[in-house]
Amino acid sequence: MEKKLELIAAISIFIFLELLILFFIFSAFVGLFDSIKLKMIRKKSGNTSTMEPCVNCGHQIARNADRCPSCGSDFGGMYGVLNSTFGCILMICGLSPLALLLVVQILEIFKEW
């Protein structure tokens, strides 16, 4: 009985980790497609400037700014790794093998059971 409880606990932990990693991989794909879409829109409109208007006051600020110098609006670091095409690809390539490794571990635990 104790062995079954340990097995269930181990499987639960592996499944939780797998879901967490898959969530990050999904987020990276969403960020990748969003980044590509944004680059295509900017290229189509001819806007290749590194400046954009603040969403609150309209003052021109850098795209990677964390805070507007005019009104002080905090953008909360929304221009992080997921806004970078390279960062998204790197995140996907780094987490995919880990996800596959966890799937293999879960399957090995099921074989033992």
N, CA, C and O of each residue as an XYZ file, in Angstrom:
452
protein
N       0.821     -1.201      0.000
C       0.000      0.000      0.000
C       0.866      1.267      0.000
O       0.567      2.250     -0.679
N       1.948      1.208      0.784
C       2.837      2.378      0.871
C       3.546      2.615     -0.457
O       3.778      3.758     -0.854
N       3.886      1.532     -1.134
C       4.559      1.652     -2.431
C       3.629      2.290     -3.461
O       4.074      3.081     -4.292
N       2.332      1.948     -3.410
C       1.366      2.539     -4.334
C       1.222      4.035     -4.086
O       1.104      4.812     -5.034
N       1.232      4.443     -2.826
C       1.131      5.866     -2.512
C       2.361      6.625     -3.000
O       2.245      7.740     -3.510
N       3.540      6.020     -2.844
C       4.757      6.651     -3.356
C       4.704      6.768     -4.873
O       5.121      7.780     -5.436
N       4.200      5.748     -5.524
C       4.084      5.760     -6.981
C       3.109      6.839     -7.441
O       3.389      7.569     -8.392
N       1.977      6.939     -6.774
C       0.991      7.962     -7.130
C       1.562      9.357     -6.901
O       1.329     10.256     -7.710
N       2.298      9.550     -5.823
C       2.914     10.848     -5.545
C       3.948     11.197     -6.606
O       4.006     12.337     -7.066
N       4.767     10.219     -6.999
C       5.785     10.463     -8.018
C       5.148     10.809     -9.358
O       5.591     11.734    -10.038
N       4.118     10.076     -9.739
C       3.427     10.349    -10.996
C       2.784     11.731    -10.959
O       2.834     12.464    -11.947
N       2.189     12.086     -9.842
C       1.555     13.404     -9.710
C       2.575     14.525     -9.867
O       2.303     15.527    -10.528
N       3.736     14.359     -9.266
C       4.786     15.381     -9.380
C       5.265     15.489    -10.815
O       5.421     16.595    -11.332
N       5.502     14.356    -11.469
C       5.956     14.389    -12.860
C       4.910     15.022    -13.772
O       5.258     15.802    -14.659
N       3.652     14.703    -13.570
C       2.597     15.280    -14.415
C       2.487     16.782    -14.174
O       2.295     17.544    -15.122
N       2.604     17.219    -12.923
C       2.573     18.646    -12.628
C       3.730     19.370    -13.323
O       3.532     20.422    -13.932
N       4.928     18.810    -13.232
C       6.092     19.416    -13.883
C       5.921     19.446    -15.396
O       6.280     20.424    -16.052
N       5.372     18.371    -15.939
C       5.140     18.306    -17.383
C       4.166     19.397    -17.823
O       4.408     20.080    -18.818
N       3.074     19.564    -17.090
C       2.105     20.602    -17.433
C       2.705     21.991    -17.311
O       2.412     22.866    -18.126
N       3.536     22.203    -16.309
C       4.193     23.488    -16.127
C       5.127     23.794    -17.294
O       5.128     24.909    -17.816
N       5.909     22.820    -17.698
C       6.826     23.010    -18.829
C       6.044     23.229    -20.118
O       6.412     24.082    -20.924
N       4.973     22.473    -20.322
C       4.159     22.657    -21.523
C       3.516     24.040    -21.558
O       3.351     24.622    -22.630
N       3.150     24.569    -20.386
C       2.607     25.924    -20.319
C       3.648     26.943    -20.790
O       3.323     27.857    -21.547
N       4.895     26.786    -20.342
C       5.942     27.708    -20.763
C       6.251     27.566    -22.252
O       6.518     28.561    -22.926
N       6.217     26.344    -22.767
C       6.437     26.139    -24.198
C       5.312     26.799    -24.995
O       5.568     27.457    -26.004
N       4.081     26.628    -24.550
C       2.936     27.258    -25.213
C       3.076     28.781    -25.184
O       2.822     29.452    -26.185
N       3.481     29.322    -24.030
C       3.684     30.775    -23.922
C       4.763     31.252    -24.878
O       4.644     32.324    -25.470
N       5.805     30.468    -25.028
C       6.876     30.834    -25.955
C       6.374     30.835    -27.400
O       6.738     31.716    -28.178
N       5.538     29.853    -27.765
C       4.969     29.836    -29.113
C       4.070     31.053    -29.334
O       4.127     31.678    -30.393
N       3.248     31.391    -28.351
C       2.382     32.570    -28.474
C       3.236     33.826    -28.632
O       2.952     34.667    -29.485
N       4.281     33.957    -27.815
C       5.175     35.100    -27.929
C       5.877     35.156    -29.267
O       6.057     36.234    -29.834
N       6.276     33.994    -29.778
C       6.949     33.928    -31.069
C       6.032     34.406    -32.188
O       6.427     35.237    -33.006
N       4.812     33.883    -32.225
C       3.884     34.288    -33.272
C       3.483     35.754    -33.136
O       3.306     36.446    -34.139
N       3.339     36.228    -31.902
C       3.010     37.629    -31.675
C       4.145     38.534    -32.138
O       3.909     39.579    -32.744
N       5.370     38.127    -31.847
C       6.537     38.908    -32.270
C       6.639     38.958    -33.787
O       6.911     40.016    -34.355
N       6.426     37.831    -34.443
C       6.480     37.786    -35.910
C       5.364     38.626    -36.507
O       5.584     39.356    -37.474
N       4.167     38.529    -35.940
C       3.028     39.308    -36.433
C       3.299     40.810    -36.294
O       3.016     41.582    -37.210
N       3.845     41.219    -35.152
C       4.153     42.622    -34.922
C       5.203     43.132    -35.904
O       5.093     44.249    -36.409
N       6.216     42.319    -36.173
C       7.243     42.719    -37.143
C       6.659     42.839    -38.546
O       7.034     43.740    -39.297
N       5.751     41.945    -38.905
C       5.128     42.014    -40.227
C       4.247     43.251    -40.349
O       4.239     43.906    -41.391
N       3.501     43.579    -39.286
C       2.640     44.768    -39.309
C       3.491     46.025    -39.435
O       3.161     46.925    -40.208
N       4.576     46.092    -38.684
C       5.445     47.274    -38.748
C       6.095     47.409    -40.119
O       6.231     48.514    -40.645
N       6.491     46.286    -40.690
C       7.117     46.327    -42.018
C       6.110     46.764    -43.074
O       6.438     47.533    -43.978
N       4.875     46.263    -42.952
C       3.833     46.599    -43.915
C       3.449     48.074    -43.827
O       3.208     48.719    -44.847
N       3.393     48.607    -42.601
C       3.000     50.003    -42.428
C       4.166     50.963    -42.651
O       3.965     52.174    -42.745
N       5.372     50.429    -42.733
C       6.539     51.269    -42.935
C       7.073     51.880    -41.654
O       7.970     52.723    -41.705
N       6.547     51.478    -40.509
C       6.976     52.013    -39.217
C       8.110     51.146    -38.681
O       7.866     50.115    -38.054
N       9.341     51.563    -38.928
C      10.502     50.824    -38.420
C      11.172     51.591    -37.291
O      12.296     51.272    -36.901
N      10.492     52.594    -36.767
C      11.035     53.426    -35.699
C      11.153     52.627    -34.401
O      10.420     51.663    -34.181
N      12.080     53.042    -33.555
C      12.220     52.400    -32.251
C      11.368     53.091    -31.200
O      11.405     52.728    -30.024
N      10.595     54.091    -31.627
C       9.730     54.831    -30.711
C       8.267     54.481    -30.987
O       7.896     54.137    -32.109
N       7.449     54.575    -29.941
C       6.011     54.376    -30.072
C       5.318     55.227    -29.021
O       5.939     55.598    -28.025
N       4.044     55.546    -29.223
C       3.362     56.394    -28.246
C       3.004     55.623    -26.972
O       2.685     54.434    -27.011
N       3.068     56.333    -25.850
C       2.642     55.761    -24.559
C       1.145     55.506    -24.633
O       0.414     56.313    -25.208
N       0.677     54.411    -24.069
C      -0.742     54.067    -24.128
C      -1.591     54.997    -23.269
O      -2.798     55.102    -23.485
N      -0.978     55.674    -22.295
C      -1.743     56.549    -21.414
C      -1.722     58.012    -21.832
O      -2.769     58.659    -21.865
N      -0.528     58.551    -22.157
C      -0.432     59.990    -22.440
C      -0.106     60.302    -23.893
O      -0.264     61.449    -24.310
N       0.343     59.329    -24.680
C       0.661     59.555    -26.080
C       2.066     60.076    -26.328
O       2.455     60.268    -27.480
N       2.833     60.309    -25.274
C       4.218     60.786    -25.410
C       5.057     59.710    -26.094
O       4.888     58.528    -25.797
N       5.953     60.089    -26.999
C       6.796     59.124    -27.701
C       7.855     58.556    -26.750
O       8.627     59.303    -26.149
N       7.877     57.243    -26.624
C       8.850     56.562    -25.758
C       9.487     55.416    -26.529
O       8.965     54.981    -27.556
N      10.614     54.934    -26.030
C      11.284     53.788    -26.648
C      10.428     52.539    -26.480
O       9.731     52.394    -25.476
N      10.476     51.641    -27.453
C       9.673     50.413    -27.390
C      10.036     49.530    -26.208
O       9.182     48.818    -25.679
N      11.293     49.569    -25.789
C      11.717     48.706    -24.690
C      11.719     49.424    -23.344
O      12.328     48.942    -22.390
N      11.042     50.578    -23.256
C      10.997     51.329    -21.995
C      10.117     50.621    -20.967
O       9.078     50.052    -21.304
N      10.551     50.666    -19.714
C       9.760     50.090    -18.622
C       8.778     51.094    -18.049
O       7.758     50.719    -17.472
N       9.095     52.384    -18.211
C       8.289     53.432    -17.605
C       8.280     54.649    -18.536
O       9.292     54.980    -19.153
N       7.127     55.304    -18.625
C       7.018     56.510    -19.438
C       7.634     57.680    -18.671
O       7.261     57.916    -17.522
N       8.582     58.430    -19.286
C       9.188     59.554    -18.579
C       8.232     60.731    -18.407
O       8.457     61.588    -17.552
N       7.185     60.781    -19.196
C       6.249     61.897    -19.129
C       5.190     61.706    -18.046
O       5.015     62.571    -17.188
N       4.478     60.570    -18.086
C       3.386     60.356    -17.118
C       3.739     59.350    -16.029
O       3.012     59.235    -15.042
N       4.847     58.615    -16.191
C       5.277     57.663    -15.168
C       4.578     56.315    -15.223
O       4.720     55.514    -14.299
N       3.830     56.047    -16.280
C       3.137     54.756    -16.397
C       4.146     53.622    -16.419
O       5.160     53.679    -17.115
N       3.848     52.593    -15.644
C       4.730     51.428    -15.555
C       4.234     50.372    -16.527
O       3.068     49.980    -16.491
N       5.123     49.918    -17.391
C       4.756     48.895    -18.360
C       5.110     47.503    -17.876
O       4.868     46.530    -18.591
N       5.674     47.377    -16.687
C       5.914     46.097    -16.035
C       6.818     45.152    -16.777
O       6.639     43.938    -16.671
N       7.771     45.641    -17.514
C       8.706     44.759    -18.212
C       8.034     43.886    -19.240
O       8.423     42.732    -19.418
N       7.022     44.416    -19.929
C       6.297     43.605    -20.901
C       7.116     43.316    -22.146
O       6.713     42.500    -22.975
N       8.257     43.971    -22.287
C       9.108     43.737    -23.445
C      10.265     42.836    -23.053
O      11.427     43.212    -23.208
N       9.963     41.675    -22.558
C      10.981     40.746    -22.095
C      11.363     39.736    -23.150
O      11.341     40.014    -24.349
N      11.709     38.572    -22.681
C      12.183     37.498    -23.557
C      11.106     37.074    -24.557
O      11.414     36.777    -25.712
N       9.849     37.046    -24.120
C       8.792     36.568    -25.011
C       8.476     37.542    -26.131
O       7.748     37.186    -27.057
N       9.000     38.764    -26.078
C       8.797     39.699    -27.178
C       9.920     39.581    -28.206
O       9.879     40.232    -29.250
N      10.905     38.768    -27.918
C      12.037     38.566    -28.812
C      11.864     37.245    -29.555
O      11.617     36.208    -28.939
N      11.991     37.288    -30.857
C      11.863     36.071    -31.658
C      12.932     35.056    -31.254
O      12.644     33.872    -31.076
N      14.155     35.531    -31.115
C      15.248     34.639    -30.731
C      15.023     34.060    -29.334
O      15.285     32.880    -29.103
N      14.541     34.879    -28.406
C      14.272     34.406    -27.052
C      13.212     33.322    -27.021
O      13.333     32.351    -26.273
N      12.169     33.482    -27.834
C      11.109     32.475    -27.900
C      11.630     31.162    -28.473
O      11.338     30.087    -27.949
N      12.400     31.255    -29.547
C      12.955     30.045    -30.161
C      13.895     29.346    -29.182
O      13.880     28.121    -29.064
N      14.709     30.129    -28.484
C      15.626     29.571    -27.495
C      14.865     28.884    -26.365
O      15.257     27.810    -25.910
N      13.782     29.501    -25.917
C      12.976     28.922    -24.845
C      12.308     27.617    -25.295
O      12.266     26.647    -24.538
N      11.796     27.597    -26.511
C      11.153     26.388    -27.039
C      12.177     25.257    -27.168
O      11.915     24.125    -26.763
N      13.345     25.573    -27.736
C      14.382     24.546    -27.923
C      14.952     24.063    -26.594
O      15.373     22.911    -26.481
N      14.969     24.921    -25.605
C      15.500     24.525    -24.308
C      14.526     23.702    -23.482
O      14.940     22.799    -22.755
N      13.237     24.003    -23.585
C      12.254     23.315    -22.755
C      11.690     22.049    -23.397
O      11.235     21.156    -22.682
N      11.709     21.951    -24.713
C      11.150     20.768    -25.380
C      11.858     19.470    -24.985
O      11.178     18.484    -24.699
N      13.201     19.427    -24.957
C      13.841     18.177    -24.514
C      13.509     17.828    -23.064
O      13.392     16.654    -22.712
N      13.358     18.852    -22.230
C      13.002     18.596    -20.832
C      11.600     17.992    -20.741
O      11.362     17.083    -19.946
N      10.686     18.494    -21.548
C       9.328     17.941    -21.565
C       9.342     16.490    -22.038
O       8.654     15.643    -21.468
N      10.119     16.203    -23.072
C      10.214     14.823    -23.562
C      10.850     13.904    -22.526
O      10.443     12.750    -22.388
N      11.831     14.399    -21.807
C      12.473     13.616    -20.756
C      11.485     13.272    -19.644
O      11.493     12.153    -19.131
N      10.643     14.221    -19.274
C       9.637     13.943    -18.249
C       8.607     12.927    -18.730
O       8.148     12.097    -17.946
N       8.242     12.982    -20.000
C       7.300     11.990    -20.544
C       7.913     10.595    -20.477
O       7.236      9.633    -20.116
N       9.183     10.486    -20.820
C       9.870      9.198    -20.754
C       9.912      8.687    -19.308
O       9.703      7.499    -19.063
N      10.180      9.581    -18.357
C      10.207      9.183    -16.947
C       8.837      8.700    -16.477
O       8.739      7.713    -15.748
N       7.784      9.395    -16.893
C       6.431      8.974    -16.519
C       6.124      7.589    -17.096
O       5.552      6.740    -16.413
N       6.505      7.369    -18.355
C       6.260      6.062    -18.971
C       7.043      4.948    -18.275
O       6.538      3.834    -18.139
N       8.261      5.235    -17.838
C       9.039      4.232    -17.099
C       8.392      3.897    -15.761
O       8.397      2.741    -15.338
N       7.842      4.894    -15.104
C       7.162      4.647    -13.832
C       5.921      3.777    -14.065
O       5.634      2.887    -13.265
N       5.186      4.028    -15.151
C       4.025      3.202    -15.455
C       4.420      1.765    -15.780
O       3.685      0.834    -15.452
N       5.571      1.574    -16.422
C       6.027      0.212    -16.731
C       6.338     -0.573    -15.458
O       6.071     -1.772    -15.380
N       6.910      0.115    -14.455
C       7.222     -0.536    -13.195
C       5.968     -0.915    -12.414
O       5.971     -1.876    -11.645
N       4.924     -0.172    -12.613
C       3.695     -0.393    -11.852
C       2.996     -1.577    -12.418
O       1.929     -1.955    -11.932
